[in-house]
Amino acid sequence: MTTVWRLLMDEPTLPWVLANGRIAIGWGEVGDIRQLGTFDAIAEAIRERNTDHPDHAGRPEANVQHGAHSLHDFCFAMRPGDLVIISDRSRRRGVWEVVGEYEYVGSAAVPAETNYQHQRLARQVDQDADGLWLQAGGELASRINYRTLDRCANEVE
């Protein structure tokens, strides 16, 4: 069985994903997740980042929790061989297979004007994203549609 994930990315980032063979997620300012280790430590790092960040100061605790879940899963739960449906909130844009382990990269290796230092090597696969979404249950495991990264409700064969 294969785990299927849904990853929200802004449309301008998609050409970078294709050109670089990588999927990526934000919150780069919190640093290498492997060094933090636990969900609680990741949440605290996001909380601290939000304190002084001009775009995130004053965000509710739910923002911290969703970010912590997304980062924790991206680093510790996602595995090579998993499938990732990339969506830009309005539609599913394609399917990528994870082919690499979690990496924290320097700011020179991220899409322009983003903080997507959390990355994994991935390759686009020729699979219908809408069909895979339905096959994986047509919903997210958490049922929180605005979480950046979440596991789909079902695994697929």
C-alpha positions as CSV (number, residue, x, y, z in Angstrom):
1,M,0.0,0.0,0.0
2,T,1.1,3.5,-0.8
3,T,0.5,6.6,1.3
4,V,-0.9,9.6,-0.6
5,W,-0.4,13.2,0.6
6,R,-1.9,16.5,-0.5
7,L,0.5,19.5,-0.6
8,L,-0.7,23.0,-1.1
9,M,1.6,25.2,-3.1
10,D,1.2,28.6,-4.7
11,E,0.9,28.4,-8.5
12,P,4.1,30.5,-9.1
13,T,6.1,27.8,-7.3
14,L,5.0,24.9,-9.5
15,P,7.5,25.7,-12.4
16,W,10.3,25.6,-9.8
17,V,9.1,22.1,-8.6
18,L,9.1,20.8,-12.2
19,A,12.5,22.4,-13.0
20,N,14.2,21.2,-9.8
21,G,12.6,17.8,-9.2
22,R,11.8,18.7,-5.6
23,I,8.8,19.3,-3.5
24,A,9.1,21.9,-0.8
25,I,7.3,23.4,2.2
26,G,7.7,26.7,4.0
27,W,8.5,27.7,7.6
28,G,12.2,27.8,6.6
29,E,13.0,30.2,9.4
30,V,12.4,27.4,12.0
31,G,15.5,25.6,10.8
32,D,16.3,21.9,10.3
33,I,13.4,19.9,11.7
34,R,15.7,16.9,12.4
35,Q,17.4,19.1,15.0
36,L,14.1,19.9,16.7
37,G,12.9,16.3,16.7
38,T,9.5,16.4,18.3
39,F,6.1,17.9,17.3
40,D,6.1,20.1,20.4
41,A,9.6,21.5,19.6
42,I,8.5,22.2,16.0
43,A,5.3,24.0,17.3
44,E,7.4,26.1,19.7
45,A,9.8,27.0,16.9
46,I,6.9,28.2,14.8
47,R,5.4,30.1,17.7
48,E,8.7,31.9,18.3
49,R,9.0,32.6,14.5
50,N,5.5,34.1,14.5
51,T,6.3,36.5,17.3
52,D,8.5,38.7,15.1
53,H,7.6,37.7,11.6
54,P,5.8,40.6,9.8
55,D,3.5,38.2,7.9
56,H,2.7,35.9,10.9
57,A,2.8,38.0,14.1
58,G,-0.5,37.6,16.0
59,R,-1.6,34.5,14.1
60,P,-3.8,32.1,16.1
61,E,-2.6,29.0,17.8
62,A,-4.3,26.9,15.1
63,N,-1.8,28.3,12.6
64,V,1.1,27.0,14.8
65,Q,-0.6,23.6,15.1
66,H,-1.2,23.2,11.4
67,G,2.3,24.3,10.5
68,A,3.8,21.9,13.1
69,H,1.7,19.0,11.8
70,S,2.8,19.8,8.2
71,L,6.5,20.1,9.0
72,H,6.5,17.0,11.3
73,D,4.8,14.9,8.6
74,F,7.0,16.2,5.8
75,C,10.2,15.3,7.8
76,F,9.2,12.2,9.8
77,A,6.2,10.5,8.3
78,M,6.6,11.0,4.5
79,R,8.7,8.2,2.9
80,P,10.3,7.6,-0.5
81,G,7.6,5.9,-2.7
82,D,4.8,8.0,-1.2
83,L,2.7,9.9,-3.7
84,V,2.0,13.6,-3.4
85,I,-0.9,15.5,-5.0
86,I,0.1,19.1,-5.4
87,S,-2.7,21.5,-5.3
88,D,-2.9,25.3,-5.6
89,R,-6.1,25.5,-3.5
90,S,-8.3,25.8,-6.6
91,R,-7.4,22.5,-8.3
92,R,-5.1,19.6,-8.2
93,R,-2.1,20.2,-10.4
94,G,-0.2,16.9,-10.6
95,V,1.2,13.9,-8.8
96,W,4.8,13.5,-7.7
97,E,6.5,10.4,-6.2
98,V,8.8,11.1,-3.3
99,V,12.3,9.8,-4.2
100,G,14.4,11.4,-1.5
101,E,14.8,11.9,2.2
102,Y,14.0,15.1,4.0
103,E,16.6,17.9,3.4
104,Y,17.0,21.4,4.9
105,V,18.7,23.5,2.2
106,G,20.2,27.0,2.2
107,S,18.2,29.9,1.1
108,A,20.0,30.0,-2.3
109,A,18.3,26.6,-3.2
110,V,14.7,27.7,-2.7
111,P,12.1,29.1,-5.1
112,A,12.3,32.9,-5.5
113,E,10.8,34.9,-2.6
114,T,9.8,31.9,-0.5
115,N,11.1,30.3,2.6
116,Y,10.8,26.7,1.3
117,Q,14.0,25.3,2.8
118,H,12.3,22.0,3.8
119,Q,12.6,19.8,0.6
120,R,12.5,16.3,-0.8
121,L,13.6,15.0,-4.2
122,A,10.5,14.0,-6.1
123,R,9.6,13.1,-9.7
124,Q,6.4,13.9,-11.5
125,V,4.4,10.8,-12.4
126,D,1.9,10.3,-15.2
127,Q,-1.1,9.8,-13.0
128,D,-4.4,11.7,-13.0
129,A,-4.4,13.8,-9.8
130,D,-8.2,14.0,-9.6
131,G,-8.5,10.2,-10.0
132,L,-5.8,9.6,-7.4
133,W,-7.6,12.0,-5.0
134,L,-10.8,9.9,-5.3
135,Q,-9.0,6.6,-5.1
136,A,-7.3,7.9,-1.8
137,G,-10.7,8.6,-0.3
138,G,-11.5,12.1,-1.6
139,E,-10.7,13.7,1.7
140,L,-7.8,14.4,4.0
141,A,-7.2,12.3,7.1
142,S,-7.5,15.4,9.4
143,R,-10.4,16.8,7.4
144,I,-8.6,20.2,7.7
145,N,-8.6,21.5,4.1
146,Y,-6.3,24.4,4.7
147,R,-3.4,22.5,6.3
148,T,-0.4,22.8,4.0
149,L,0.5,19.1,4.0
150,D,-1.8,16.3,5.1
151,R,-2.2,12.6,4.4
152,C,-5.2,11.6,2.3
153,A,-7.8,9.5,4.1
154,N,-6.8,6.1,2.4
155,E,-3.7,4.5,1.1
156,V,-3.8,3.1,-2.5
157,E,-2.5,0.0,-4.1
